[in-house]
């Protein structure tokens, strides 16, 4: 890419069609960002006790982790939790499906992408975002817990974002669960053997992460955290 008069110019027509956010007037972009924040806050302001489930858009409906996600979402719904996903196919669809079929609030925070992102049919509250950072604020602000099923870079992004916010005390503690030991054990081993060994993280940082293959264990983690949060609310309201 080359800069002309301090404006980035895409290097090819394909890039121009895909990275349209690098064009246009900067001030108008600010208004669009504000409008996305405003809509998100307005639509989700009454939401409480919601669990966000992340995972790959590429796993088909017959994949074992898709089926586990539907089961987990259904179990969480039965305990009164709303479910939030990224709104797309694969694991996101499975998360919304479990809640939708259980008549629980099923929320999709959709993102405009050049590929992979097609809104699934199991959302009874659907929001659309152009900007990843606005969408990520909504996940953090309105989620009581995170579950990361097997996924790609987007799932890792959400996982490490939440982990960093809690590590630096920029967000209230929330359960951060990695589901699927076969998938996640390599990452956890690297965190322990490399990052911890080099001293770039502390041992207590790893205490922020749970890893399991059992949907019922995830539900227990979320219920215990909800009970703790309710106790904190009651304590803060006492004179």
C-alpha positions as CSV (number, residue, x, y, z in Angstrom):
1,X,0.0,0.0,0.0
2,X,1.2,3.6,-0.6
3,X,0.4,6.8,1.1
4,X,-0.7,9.8,-0.9
5,X,-1.3,13.1,1.0
6,X,-1.4,11.0,4.2
7,X,-4.3,8.9,3.0
8,X,-3.8,5.1,2.7
9,X,-4.6,3.9,-0.8
10,X,-5.3,0.1,-1.3
11,X,-2.8,-1.6,-3.5
12,X,-5.3,-3.5,-5.5
13,X,-9.1,-3.4,-6.5
14,X,-9.6,-6.6,-4.4
15,X,-8.2,-4.8,-1.3
16,X,-10.3,-1.7,-2.1
17,X,-13.5,-3.8,-2.1
18,X,-12.6,-5.6,1.1
19,X,-10.9,-3.0,3.3
20,X,-13.5,-0.3,2.7
21,X,-12.9,1.0,6.2
22,X,-9.7,2.7,5.1
23,X,-11.6,5.1,2.8
24,X,-13.8,8.0,3.4
25,X,-14.0,10.9,5.7
26,X,-12.6,10.3,9.2
27,X,-15.2,12.4,11.0
28,X,-18.1,10.5,9.5
29,X,-16.5,7.3,10.7
30,X,-16.6,8.6,14.2
31,X,-20.4,9.1,13.9
32,X,-20.8,5.5,12.7
33,X,-18.8,4.3,15.7
34,X,-20.9,6.3,18.1
35,X,-24.1,5.0,16.5
36,X,-22.9,1.4,16.9
37,X,-22.1,1.9,20.6
38,X,-25.4,3.7,21.1
39,X,-27.5,0.9,19.5
40,X,-25.6,-1.8,21.4
41,X,-26.0,-0.1,24.8
42,X,-29.7,0.6,24.1
43,X,-30.5,-3.0,23.0
44,X,-28.6,-4.7,25.7
45,X,-29.0,-2.4,28.6
46,X,-31.5,-4.6,30.5
47,X,-29.5,-7.8,30.0
48,X,-28.1,-9.7,33.0
49,X,-26.8,-13.2,33.6
50,X,-25.7,-13.8,30.0
51,X,-22.9,-16.2,28.9
52,X,-21.0,-15.7,25.7
53,X,-20.0,-18.7,23.8
54,X,-17.2,-18.4,21.2
55,X,-15.9,-20.9,18.6
56,X,-15.2,-21.7,15.0
57,X,-17.5,-20.7,12.2
58,X,-16.2,-23.7,10.2
59,X,-17.4,-26.6,12.2
60,X,-20.4,-28.4,10.6
61,X,-23.7,-29.3,12.3
62,X,-22.7,-32.9,12.7
63,X,-19.3,-32.1,14.4
64,X,-19.0,-33.4,18.0
65,X,-18.2,-29.9,19.2
66,X,-21.2,-28.4,17.5
67,X,-23.4,-30.9,19.2
68,X,-21.7,-30.3,22.6
69,X,-22.3,-26.6,22.1
70,X,-26.0,-27.1,21.6
71,X,-26.1,-29.2,24.7
72,X,-24.2,-26.7,26.8
73,X,-26.3,-23.8,25.6
74,X,-29.5,-25.7,26.4
75,X,-28.2,-26.6,29.9
76,X,-27.3,-22.9,30.5
77,X,-30.6,-21.8,29.3
78,X,-32.4,-24.1,31.7
79,X,-30.6,-22.4,34.5
80,X,-31.9,-19.0,33.3
81,X,-28.8,-17.7,31.4
82,X,-29.2,-15.8,28.2
83,X,-26.7,-16.8,25.5
84,X,-24.6,-14.5,23.4
85,X,-22.7,-15.5,20.3
86,X,-21.0,-13.9,17.4
87,X,-24.2,-14.6,15.4
88,X,-22.5,-16.6,12.6
89,X,-22.5,-20.2,11.5
90,X,-20.7,-23.2,13.1
91,X,-20.2,-23.0,16.9
92,X,-21.9,-19.6,17.0
93,X,-25.0,-21.1,15.4
94,X,-24.9,-24.1,17.8
95,X,-24.8,-21.6,20.8
96,X,-27.7,-19.7,19.6
97,X,-29.6,-22.9,18.7
98,X,-29.5,-24.4,22.2
99,X,-30.9,-21.2,23.7
100,X,-33.5,-20.6,20.9
101,X,-34.9,-24.1,21.1
102,X,-35.1,-23.7,24.9
103,X,-37.2,-20.4,24.6
104,X,-34.3,-18.5,26.2
105,X,-32.9,-15.2,25.0
106,X,-30.5,-15.9,22.1
107,X,-28.4,-13.0,21.1
108,X,-26.2,-12.7,18.0
109,X,-23.6,-9.9,17.8
110,X,-23.0,-10.1,14.1
111,X,-20.0,-8.6,12.3
112,X,-19.6,-7.6,8.7
113,X,-16.9,-9.8,7.1
114,X,-15.9,-10.5,3.5
115,X,-16.4,-14.3,4.1
116,X,-17.6,-16.8,6.7
117,X,-20.0,-14.4,8.5
118,X,-23.6,-15.3,7.6
119,X,-26.2,-14.6,10.4
120,X,-27.6,-17.9,11.7
121,X,-31.4,-18.5,12.0
122,X,-31.4,-19.0,15.8
123,X,-31.2,-15.4,17.1
124,X,-34.2,-13.7,18.7
125,X,-32.1,-10.5,19.3
126,X,-29.7,-9.7,16.5
127,X,-27.3,-6.7,16.3
128,X,-24.9,-5.9,13.4
129,X,-21.5,-4.3,13.7
130,X,-18.9,-3.1,11.3
131,X,-16.2,-2.5,13.9
132,X,-14.7,-5.4,15.9
133,X,-13.7,-3.2,18.8
134,X,-17.3,-2.0,19.3
135,X,-18.6,-5.6,19.2
136,X,-15.9,-6.7,21.7
137,X,-17.0,-4.0,24.2
138,X,-20.5,-5.5,24.0
139,X,-19.2,-9.0,24.8
140,X,-17.2,-7.8,27.8
141,X,-19.9,-5.4,29.1
142,X,-22.8,-7.7,29.0
143,X,-21.3,-11.2,29.6
144,X,-21.2,-12.8,33.0
145,X,-18.9,-15.6,31.7
146,X,-17.0,-16.7,28.6
147,X,-16.9,-20.2,27.1
148,X,-14.4,-20.7,24.3
149,X,-15.1,-23.8,22.2
150,X,-12.5,-24.9,19.6
151,X,-12.0,-22.0,17.2
152,X,-9.6,-19.9,15.2
153,X,-8.0,-16.5,15.5
154,X,-11.2,-14.8,16.4
155,X,-11.8,-17.2,19.4
156,X,-8.2,-16.7,20.5
157,X,-8.7,-12.9,20.2
158,X,-11.8,-12.9,22.5
159,X,-10.1,-15.3,24.9
160,X,-6.9,-13.3,25.3
161,X,-8.8,-10.0,25.4
162,X,-10.8,-11.1,28.4
163,X,-7.8,-12.7,30.0
164,X,-5.8,-9.4,29.7
165,X,-8.6,-7.3,31.0
166,X,-8.9,-9.4,34.1
167,X,-5.1,-9.7,34.6
168,X,-4.8,-5.9,34.5
169,X,-8.0,-5.4,36.6
170,X,-9.7,-3.5,33.8
171,X,-12.7,-5.8,34.0
172,X,-14.6,-7.5,36.8
173,X,-13.7,-11.2,37.3
174,X,-15.7,-13.6,35.1
175,X,-15.4,-17.3,34.5
176,X,-13.2,-18.0,31.4
177,X,-13.7,-21.6,30.3
178,X,-11.9,-23.4,27.6
179,X,-14.0,-26.3,26.4
180,X,-12.2,-29.3,24.8
181,X,-9.1,-30.5,26.5
182,X,-7.8,-32.2,23.3
183,X,-8.0,-28.9,21.4
184,X,-6.7,-26.6,24.1
185,X,-4.1,-28.7,25.9
186,X,-1.3,-27.5,23.6
187,X,-2.0,-23.9,24.3
188,X,-2.2,-24.4,28.0
189,X,1.1,-26.4,28.0
190,X,2.8,-23.6,26.1
191,X,1.5,-21.0,28.6
192,X,3.0,-23.0,31.4
193,X,6.2,-24.2,29.8
194,X,7.2,-21.1,27.9
195,X,5.4,-17.9,29.1
196,X,5.5,-18.9,32.8
197,X,9.1,-20.2,32.5
198,X,10.2,-16.9,30.9
199,X,8.4,-15.0,33.6
200,X,6.2,-13.0,31.2
201,X,3.1,-14.1,33.2
202,X,2.6,-15.1,36.8
203,X,1.4,-18.4,38.2
204,X,-1.8,-16.8,39.5
205,X,-2.7,-15.6,36.0
206,X,-3.4,-19.2,35.0
207,X,-5.9,-19.5,37.8
208,X,-8.2,-17.2,35.7
209,X,-8.6,-20.1,33.2
210,X,-10.7,-23.3,33.6
211,X,-10.5,-26.1,31.1
212,X,-13.1,-29.0,30.8
213,X,-14.9,-31.4,28.6
214,X,-18.0,-31.5,30.7
215,X,-21.0,-29.2,29.9
216,X,-22.3,-29.8,33.4
217,X,-19.1,-28.5,34.9
218,X,-19.4,-25.3,32.8
219,X,-22.9,-24.8,34.1
220,X,-21.8,-25.3,37.7
221,X,-19.0,-22.7,37.2
222,X,-21.4,-20.2,35.8
223,X,-24.1,-20.8,38.5
224,X,-21.5,-20.4,41.3
225,X,-20.3,-17.1,39.8
226,X,-23.8,-15.9,39.4
227,X,-24.5,-16.7,43.1
228,X,-21.3,-14.8,44.0
229,X,-22.3,-11.8,42.0
230,X,-25.7,-11.7,43.5
231,X,-24.1,-11.8,47.0
232,X,-21.9,-8.9,46.0
233,X,-24.9,-6.9,44.8
234,X,-26.8,-7.5,48.1
235,X,-23.8,-6.6,50.2
236,X,-23.3,-3.3,48.2
237,X,-26.9,-2.4,48.8
238,X,-26.8,-2.8,52.6
239,X,-26.5,0.4,54.6
